[in-house]
Amino acid sequence: MYVNLYHYVDWIKDAMERANEDSWLELHTGRNHGIVMVNKMGGDVTTICNDNVGKDEVNAICREQGYKMGTLANVKDYLPGDMRRKRRKKQDVDVPPYGYTNLKCDSEAAHVMSDCKMDKYEDSEVPCFDGQQLAVKCADEVWSFKMFYIWPQTRRVRGSDYVRGRVNCMVHAQKYGIDLDLKSHVQVGLVKRGQEGLDEIDAHMKYRKTTNTYVAKFRPADEIK
């Protein structure tokens, strides 16, 4: 895997300048999504209650992680498996205790621990319960959909000016930087360009999990040459 570090140069410089801070934030997966963890220089790790957290707070967290924006994530996707299901997932985490609550940031905040305000959980009069741990998804764009592979296979039909065959295509879809389940959440269709616009051939191409592709068939009646 090759990564162009030039795209992260500002974030790297900023992180180096803050290397001696007493506390900092991380997402527990080490990726662009997960439960927000507050790390302290002494080794203590705590979480933040999601009470009163909104768009400004989430964006501040994501900017600190090197992304442009973010949205709240469902923390139940990361809680230990025995709390919700029989099997654990790799991204499950044994959740540290609450350390903070009532996080409040302005729209320009870039560093949560220095630019934002929040209460220590031990001083709060309002309790937070399991399932209220703050979790986010960060990205540089809200939505991304790309078709990066398409392979038509055609065959001549005797006595016809048109062909029959199939089209295979591969797509990639993300929302807030998270890959979507293609079978459940993505619908791909096949159309052809006619004189009066687009003509539908197959509105629901079949998804094949083994090859991670969508497939549609066309016939002479579809008038493809």
C-alpha positions, 0 to 999 in steps of 0.5 A: 500500500502506497500513501502520498504523505503530501496530502497530510503534511498540514495535519502532520505538522499540526500533530507535531506541534501538539506532541507535548500536550497533556491530552489528545483525542483518538478514534479507537479503530485508528481509522476515520470512524469509531468511539472518541477516546481521550488519551492523557499523558499518564496513560489514562483513557476515557470517553465522552458522553454524547449529550448535547453534541451536534454538528460543530462538535463532530466537525471539530473532532474530525478536523483534529483527525485530519478530515474536513467534516463528520457525522455522529456514528452509532456507538452500538456498532462498536460496543462489545459483542456480548452486549448485542450479539453472540459474536464480536467484531474486530472493531468491537472495543472494551469501552473505557469509563466516561471522562467528559460530557456536555462538549461544546465547540464553535464552528471554527474549533480545530483542537477539541481539548484547547478550543472547546469546552466540556465538563468533567463527568465526575462533576456532572449532575446528569448521568450518562448510560452505556450506549451514549459514548460519543462516536463519529464518522469522519470524511472529506466528502459526504458522499462518493460514488464511482464506477471504475470498471465496466466490461461489455460482452457482445454476440452477433445474432443471425438475421438481426442488426443488433447484438445480445450480451451482458455488461459487468461493472464494478462500483465503489460507494461511500458515505462519510468515508464508510464503504456501503454494503453494495448488495443492501444499499446500492442499486445500479442500472443499465441504460442506453443513450437514444435520440430522445435521451436515456432508455432503460434496459435494466433498472436492477442489475444483479449483484454478484458477491463473489466477483463484487460486480453488477451484471445486466443482460441485453437482447436484440429487442434492446436495439444495441449495435 
